[in-house]
Amino acid sequence: MTVSETTIHAARLARLRAAMAAAGFAAVYTTHPANRRYLTGYTGEDAPPNESAGALLITADAAYLRTSVVNAAQARAEAPDYAIVAYARQDEAAQQLQEIAARHTLSRLGFDESAMLYTTHQWLSTTLPGVELAEIGTLISNLRLIKDDAEIALLRRAQAITVAAFVEVSARIVAGMSEKDVAWELEKAVRAHGGEGLGFSTIVGAGENGARPHHTVTDRPIRAGEPVVIDMGARYEGYSGDLTRTIVVGEPDAQFRRIYEVVLRAMRHAEEVARPDMTGGDLDDAAREVIAEAGYGDAFVHGLGHGIGLQVHEAPSARKDGDDVFAAGMSLTIEPGIYLPDWGGVRIEDLVVFTPNGIVNLTDAPVLEI
């Protein structure tokens, strides 16, 4: 870990402690993988739902990273600001935690309920019988709302890899290739362009399958003239890109041209009006109105977009009646779509970051000019 990375994580830890003090928490405990990596730089991989690579216990004057002896060397190297507490057995882990609680005279411990298993909560209650467990809500995850310069650089790189892989593979998709074929080619291209893997399972929805926004790829072959929705994201140093483009092998028909033009117009309009202090509901309305005026209002079945970072889906969101308020430094996908069950779908998605005056688009990917 470089000096700059150490400085970044120390600053994030300081921000958390300030938030803890304001909320009245003397100590917090989290097993949330994204929160853990954000605060420490530790990249240990969890095997959910029953195996955690580590938990953080943070007080005003101490910071502990609890993990298995298997991960201890990695944790020490990647999280130098933290005291690494390694255990080999659960009874050992319990004793260590009891000693920490006694050392800091803990009477109340905030826990990250959005990620903690019920069994882990039971274990904490049994291990620390005299300590009150209190939910912290979004205390930690709210720190991740505003991306710092280092995070924006990682998002930019992840999206550039995503775009490069899409451009390479989309140019050689032909009729007869299956959805699985295309997904595999995209994954290989992500690796070839420097990605450490996929941020999420690639969606390739051909024909009527494109009407399912979260379609799982199948052996269905792609046919000439039908829409093919491709939604993909490369992962780079823990951060994910997110890109959707809809293509056609061969010549698109009149219906495709009409629907594609509406979706593209909706996306561009949303990007034109997006600004800080706007709510997610207002931005969603801006895109939704374009689609509704074209007669496809009922066919836009999801929200306009979501934040992205160490998690593929995180705050803020742009959705109907959403009350999240955008601010400079927040990331957002802008991805309107139209879905017709017996025909297919069209979705077009960019990844943007809010600036003091609007947005910067991290997505340099071609769209169809039809």
VEXDREN-2710 file (C-alpha; in Angstrom, 1 decimal):
% VEXDREN-2710
k/r/px/py/pz
1/MET/0.0/0.0/0.0
2/THR/1.4/3.4/-1.0
3/VAL/1.6/6.4/1.3
4/SER/-1.2/8.2/-0.6
5/GLU/-3.5/5.1/-0.1
6/THR/-2.7/5.1/3.6
7/THR/-3.5/8.8/3.8
8/ILE/-6.8/8.2/2.0
9/HIS/-7.9/5.5/4.4
10/ALA/-6.8/7.4/7.5
11/ALA/-8.9/10.4/6.3
12/ARG/-11.9/8.1/5.8
13/LEU/-11.5/6.7/9.3
14/ALA/-11.4/10.3/10.7
15/ARG/-14.6/11.1/8.9
16/LEU/-16.3/8.0/10.3
17/ARG/-15.2/8.9/13.9
18/ALA/-16.7/12.4/13.4
19/ALA/-19.9/10.8/12.2
20/MET/-19.9/8.4/15.1
21/ALA/-19.5/11.2/17.6
22/ALA/-22.3/13.2/16.0
23/ALA/-24.6/10.2/16.2
24/GLY/-23.7/9.3/19.7
25/PHE/-21.8/6.0/19.0
26/ALA/-18.6/5.3/21.0
27/ALA/-18.0/2.2/19.0
28/VAL/-19.3/0.5/15.8
29/TYR/-19.0/-2.9/14.3
30/THR/-19.4/-3.8/10.7
31/THR/-19.1/-6.9/8.5
32/HIS/-20.2/-5.0/5.4
33/PRO/-17.6/-5.9/2.6
34/ALA/-17.8/-2.6/0.8
35/ASN/-17.7/-0.5/4.0
36/ARG/-14.8/-2.6/5.2
37/ARG/-12.8/-2.1/2.0
38/TYR/-13.6/1.6/1.8
39/LEU/-12.4/2.2/5.4
40/THR/-9.3/0.0/5.3
41/GLY/-8.1/-0.9/1.8
42/TYR/-8.3/-4.5/2.8
43/THR/-9.4/-6.6/-0.2
44/GLY/-10.3/-9.9/1.5
45/GLU/-13.1/-11.7/-0.4
46/ASP/-16.1/-12.9/1.4
47/ALA/-17.9/-16.2/0.6
48/PRO/-21.5/-15.2/1.4
49/PRO/-23.7/-15.7/3.2
50/ASN/-21.9/-17.7/5.9
51/GLU/-18.2/-16.7/5.7
52/SER/-16.9/-13.3/6.3
53/ALA/-13.3/-12.2/5.4
54/GLY/-13.3/-9.8/8.3
55/ALA/-15.1/-7.4/10.6
56/LEU/-14.2/-3.9/11.8
57/LEU/-14.6/-2.7/15.4
58/ILE/-13.9/1.1/15.6
59/THR/-13.8/3.3/18.6
60/ALA/-12.7/6.9/19.1
61/ASP/-9.1/5.9/19.7
62/ALA/-8.7/2.4/18.3
63/ALA/-9.4/0.5/15.1
64/TYR/-9.5/-3.3/14.9
65/LEU/-9.8/-5.6/11.9
66/ARG/-10.8/-9.0/13.0
67/THR/-10.2/-11.8/10.6
68/SER/-9.1/-15.5/10.3
69/VAL/-5.5/-16.4/10.6
70/VAL/-5.8/-17.4/6.9
71/ASN/-6.2/-13.7/6.0
72/ALA/-4.0/-12.1/8.6
73/ALA/-0.9/-11.5/6.5
74/GLN/-3.0/-9.9/3.8
75/ALA/-4.8/-7.7/6.3
76/ARG/-1.6/-6.5/7.9
77/ALA/-0.2/-5.5/4.5
78/GLU/-3.3/-3.8/3.2
79/ALA/-4.7/-2.2/6.4
80/PRO/-1.7/-0.7/8.2
81/ASP/-3.9/1.8/10.1
82/TYR/-5.7/-1.1/11.9
83/ALA/-4.8/-3.5/14.6
84/ILE/-5.2/-7.0/13.1
85/VAL/-6.9/-9.4/15.5
86/ALA/-6.5/-12.9/14.0
87/TYR/-8.3/-16.0/15.2
88/ALA/-8.3/-19.7/14.4
89/ARG/-11.4/-20.8/16.3
90/GLN/-14.7/-19.2/17.3
91/ASP/-13.9/-19.6/21.0
92/GLU/-10.7/-17.7/20.5
93/ALA/-12.5/-15.1/18.5
94/ALA/-15.0/-14.7/21.3
95/GLN/-12.3/-14.3/24.0
96/GLN/-10.5/-11.7/21.8
97/LEU/-13.7/-9.6/21.4
98/GLN/-14.4/-9.8/25.1
99/GLU/-11.0/-8.5/25.9
100/ILE/-11.4/-5.6/23.4
101/ALA/-14.8/-4.7/24.9
102/ALA/-13.3/-4.7/28.4
103/ARG/-10.3/-2.6/27.3
104/HIS/-12.6/0.1/26.0
105/THR/-15.3/-0.3/28.6
106/LEU/-17.9/-0.8/25.9
107/SER/-21.5/-0.6/27.0
108/ARG/-23.1/0.1/23.6
109/LEU/-22.0/-1.2/20.2
110/GLY/-23.4/0.1/16.9
111/PHE/-23.7/-2.6/14.3
112/ASP/-24.2/-2.4/10.5
113/GLU/-27.6/-4.1/10.2
114/SER/-27.7/-3.9/6.4
115/ALA/-25.0/-6.6/6.1
116/MET/-25.0/-8.5/9.4
117/LEU/-26.3/-12.1/9.5
118/TYR/-28.8/-13.0/12.2
119/THR/-26.4/-15.6/13.4
120/THR/-23.6/-13.1/13.7
121/HIS/-25.9/-10.8/15.7
122/GLN/-26.7/-13.8/18.0
123/TRP/-23.0/-14.5/18.4
124/LEU/-22.3/-10.9/19.4
125/SER/-25.2/-10.9/21.9
126/THR/-23.9/-14.1/23.5
127/THR/-20.3/-13.0/23.4
128/LEU/-20.9/-9.5/24.8
129/PRO/-23.9/-10.0/27.1
130/GLY/-23.5/-6.7/28.9
131/VAL/-23.2/-4.6/25.8
132/GLU/-26.2/-3.0/24.1
133/LEU/-26.3/-3.6/20.3
134/ALA/-27.8/-0.7/18.4
135/GLU/-28.4/-0.3/14.7
136/ILE/-26.4/2.4/12.9
137/GLY/-28.4/2.6/9.7
138/THR/-26.5/4.4/7.0
139/LEU/-23.9/5.9/9.3
140/ILE/-21.0/4.2/7.4
141/SER/-22.5/3.8/3.9
142/ASN/-23.3/7.5/3.8
143/LEU/-19.6/8.3/3.8
144/ARG/-19.4/6.5/0.5
145/LEU/-22.0/8.8/-1.2
146/ILE/-19.5/11.4/-2.2
147/LYS/-16.7/9.9/-4.2
148/ASP/-13.3/11.3/-3.6
149/ASP/-10.8/11.9/-6.4
150/ALA/-9.2/8.5/-6.0
151/GLU/-12.6/6.8/-6.3
152/ILE/-13.6/8.8/-9.4
153/ALA/-10.3/7.8/-11.1
154/LEU/-11.1/4.2/-10.4
155/LEU/-14.6/4.5/-11.7
156/ARG/-13.3/6.2/-14.8
157/ARG/-10.8/3.4/-15.4
158/ALA/-13.4/0.7/-14.8
159/GLN/-15.7/2.3/-17.3
160/ALA/-13.0/2.7/-19.9
161/ILE/-12.2/-1.0/-19.7
162/THR/-15.9/-1.8/-19.9
163/VAL/-16.3/0.4/-23.0
164/ALA/-13.2/-1.0/-24.7
165/ALA/-14.4/-4.6/-24.2
166/PHE/-17.9/-3.7/-25.5
167/VAL/-16.5/-2.0/-28.6
168/GLU/-14.2/-4.9/-29.4
169/VAL/-16.8/-7.6/-29.0
170/SER/-19.8/-5.9/-30.4
171/ALA/-18.0/-5.4/-33.7
172/ARG/-17.8/-9.2/-34.2
173/ILE/-21.2/-10.4/-33.1
174/VAL/-23.0/-12.3/-35.8
175/ALA/-26.3/-14.1/-36.2
176/GLY/-26.1/-17.6/-34.8
177/MET/-23.9/-16.7/-31.8
178/SER/-25.7/-17.5/-28.5
179/GLU/-26.3/-15.1/-25.6
180/LYS/-23.8/-17.2/-23.6
181/ASP/-21.2/-16.9/-26.5
182/VAL/-21.4/-13.2/-26.4
183/ALA/-21.2/-13.0/-22.6
184/TRP/-18.1/-15.1/-22.6
185/GLU/-16.4/-13.1/-25.3
186/LEU/-17.2/-9.9/-23.3
187/GLU/-15.7/-11.4/-20.1
188/LYS/-12.5/-12.4/-21.9
189/ALA/-12.2/-8.9/-23.4
190/VAL/-12.7/-7.3/-20.0
191/ARG/-9.7/-9.3/-18.7
192/ALA/-7.7/-8.6/-21.8
193/HIS/-8.2/-4.8/-21.4
194/GLY/-7.0/-4.8/-17.8
195/GLY/-10.1/-5.6/-15.8
196/GLU/-9.8/-7.8/-12.7
197/GLY/-13.1/-9.5/-13.5
198/LEU/-16.7/-8.6/-13.9
199/GLY/-18.6/-6.2/-11.6
200/PHE/-21.7/-8.3/-12.1
201/SER/-23.0/-11.0/-14.4
202/THR/-23.2/-9.8/-17.9
203/ILE/-26.7/-9.5/-19.4
204/VAL/-27.1/-10.4/-23.1
205/GLY/-30.8/-10.4/-23.9
206/ALA/-31.7/-11.3/-27.5
207/GLY/-35.1/-10.7/-29.0
208/GLU/-37.9/-11.2/-26.5
209/ASN/-35.3/-11.9/-23.7
210/GLY/-34.3/-8.3/-23.9
211/ALA/-37.7/-7.4/-22.4
212/ARG/-36.4/-8.8/-19.1
213/PRO/-34.2/-6.0/-17.6
214/HIS/-32.2/-8.6/-15.4
215/HIS/-32.2/-11.4/-17.9
216/THR/-29.8/-14.4/-17.3
217/VAL/-28.0/-15.4/-20.4
218/THR/-29.1/-18.6/-22.2
219/ASP/-28.1/-20.7/-25.2
220/ARG/-30.6/-18.8/-27.3
221/PRO/-29.1/-17.8/-30.7
222/ILE/-29.1/-14.2/-31.9
223/ARG/-31.1/-13.7/-35.0
224/ALA/-30.6/-11.0/-37.7
225/GLY/-32.7/-7.9/-37.3
226/GLU/-33.7/-8.3/-33.6
227/PRO/-32.7/-6.1/-30.7
228/VAL/-29.9/-7.4/-28.4
229/VAL/-29.6/-5.7/-25.0
230/ILE/-26.0/-5.9/-23.6
231/ASP/-25.5/-4.7/-20.0
232/MET/-22.0/-5.2/-18.6
233/GLY/-19.4/-3.8/-16.2
234/ALA/-15.7/-4.4/-15.7
235/ARG/-14.3/-4.4/-12.1
236/TYR/-11.1/-2.5/-11.5
237/GLU/-9.5/-2.4/-8.0
238/GLY/-12.9/-3.1/-6.5
239/TYR/-14.9/-0.5/-8.5
240/SER/-17.3/-1.4/-11.2
241/GLY/-18.2/0.1/-14.5
242/ASP/-21.7/-0.1/-15.9
243/LEU/-22.7/0.1/-19.5
244/THR/-25.8/-0.8/-21.5
245/ARG/-26.1/-0.7/-25.2
246/THR/-28.7/-2.2/-27.5
247/ILE/-27.5/-3.4/-30.9
248/VAL/-28.9/-5.1/-33.9
249/VAL/-27.2/-7.7/-36.1
250/GLY/-28.1/-6.6/-39.6
251/GLU/-30.7/-4.0/-40.5
252/PRO/-33.1/-2.7/-37.8
253/ASP/-36.8/-2.6/-38.6
254/ALA/-39.0/0.5/-38.2
255/GLN/-40.2/-0.5/-34.7
256/PHE/-36.6/-0.8/-33.5
257/ARG/-35.7/2.5/-35.0
258/ARG/-38.7/4.3/-33.4
259/ILE/-38.1/2.8/-29.9
260/TYR/-34.4/3.3/-29.9
261/GLU/-34.7/6.9/-30.9
262/VAL/-37.1/7.5/-27.9
263/VAL/-34.8/5.8/-25.4
264/LEU/-31.8/7.7/-26.7
265/ARG/-33.6/11.0/-26.5
266/ALA/-34.7/10.2/-22.9
267/MET/-31.2/9.4/-21.8
268/ARG/-29.7/12.5/-23.4
269/HIS/-32.5/14.8/-22.0
270/ALA/-31.8/13.4/-18.5
271/GLU/-28.1/14.0/-18.9
272/GLU/-28.7/17.6/-20.1
273/VAL/-30.9/18.5/-17.1
274/ALA/-29.0/16.6/-14.3
275/ARG/-27.5/18.8/-11.7
276/PRO/-26.7/19.0/-8.0
277/ASP/-29.6/19.7/-5.6
278/MET/-32.0/17.9/-8.0
279/THR/-33.9/14.9/-6.5
280/GLY/-33.8/11.4/-7.9
281/GLY/-37.5/11.7/-8.5
282/ASP/-37.2/14.8/-10.6
283/LEU/-34.4/13.3/-12.8
284/ASP/-36.4/10.1/-13.2
285/ASP/-39.4/12.3/-14.3
286/ALA/-37.4/14.1/-16.9
287/ALA/-36.5/10.9/-18.7
288/ARG/-39.9/9.2/-18.0
289/GLU/-41.8/12.1/-19.6
290/VAL/-40.0/11.7/-22.9
291/ILE/-40.9/8.0/-23.0
292/ALA/-44.5/8.6/-21.9
293/GLU/-45.1/11.3/-24.5
294/ALA/-44.0/8.8/-27.1
295/GLY/-46.7/6.3/-25.9
296/TYR/-44.4/3.9/-24.0
297/GLY/-44.9/5.1/-20.4
298/ASP/-46.0/1.7/-19.1
299/ALA/-43.0/0.0/-20.8
300/PHE/-40.4/1.8/-18.7
301/VAL/-40.6/-0.5/-15.7
302/HIS/-37.6/0.4/-13.5
303/GLY/-36.0/3.5/-12.1
304/LEU/-33.7/5.7/-14.2
305/GLY/-30.5/4.9/-12.4
306/HIS/-28.4/4.1/-9.3
307/GLY/-25.2/5.0/-7.6
308/ILE/-22.2/2.8/-8.2
309/GLY/-18.8/2.3/-6.6
310/LEU/-17.5/-0.6/-4.4
311/GLN/-21.1/-1.9/-4.8
312/VAL/-22.8/-2.1/-8.2
313/HIS/-26.0/-0.8/-6.8
314/GLU/-25.6/1.8/-4.0
315/ALA/-27.0/5.2/-3.1
316/PRO/-28.1/7.6/-4.5
317/SER/-30.9/6.4/-6.8
318/ALA/-33.0/8.1/-9.5
319/ARG/-36.5/6.5/-9.4
320/LYS/-40.1/7.5/-9.5
321/ASP/-40.9/9.7/-6.5
322/GLY/-37.4/9.2/-5.2
323/ASP/-36.2/11.8/-2.6
324/ASP/-32.4/11.3/-2.8
325/VAL/-30.8/14.7/-3.4
326/PHE/-27.8/14.7/-5.7
327/ALA/-24.5/16.5/-4.8
328/ALA/-21.1/17.0/-6.5
329/GLY/-19.1/13.9/-6.3
330/MET/-22.0/11.4/-6.4
331/SER/-22.0/8.8/-9.2
332/LEU/-25.1/7.7/-11.1
333/THR/-26.1/5.5/-13.9
334/ILE/-28.6/6.9/-16.4
335/GLU/-30.4/4.0/-18.1
336/PRO/-33.9/4.5/-19.5
337/GLY/-35.5/1.6/-21.2
338/ILE/-38.6/0.3/-23.1
339/TYR/-39.6/-3.3/-22.8
340/LEU/-42.2/-5.1/-24.9
341/PRO/-42.7/-8.7/-23.8
342/ASP/-43.4/-10.2/-27.2
343/TRP/-40.8/-8.2/-29.0
344/GLY/-37.8/-7.4/-26.8
345/GLY/-36.3/-4.3/-25.3
346/VAL/-34.1/-1.3/-25.7
347/ARG/-32.0/0.1/-22.9
348/ILE/-29.1/2.6/-23.2
349/GLU/-27.0/3.5/-20.2
350/ASP/-24.2/5.9/-19.3
351/LEU/-22.3/6.3/-16.1
352/VAL/-21.9/9.9/-14.9
353/VAL/-20.5/11.8/-11.9
354/PHE/-22.1/15.0/-10.6
355/THR/-20.0/18.2/-10.6
356/PRO/-20.8/21.6/-9.0
357/ASN/-22.4/22.6/-12.3
358/GLY/-23.9/19.4/-13.8
359/ILE/-22.4/16.1/-14.6
360/VAL/-19.3/14.6/-16.3
361/ASN/-20.0/11.6/-18.4
362/LEU/-17.5/8.7/-17.9
363/THR/-18.9/6.8/-20.8
364/ASP/-17.2/7.1/-24.2
365/ALA/-19.2/4.4/-25.9
366/PRO/-20.9/4.6/-29.3
367/VAL/-24.6/4.7/-29.8
368/LEU/-26.5/3.8/-32.9
369/GLU/-27.3/6.6/-35.3
370/ILE/-30.5/5.6/-36.9
END
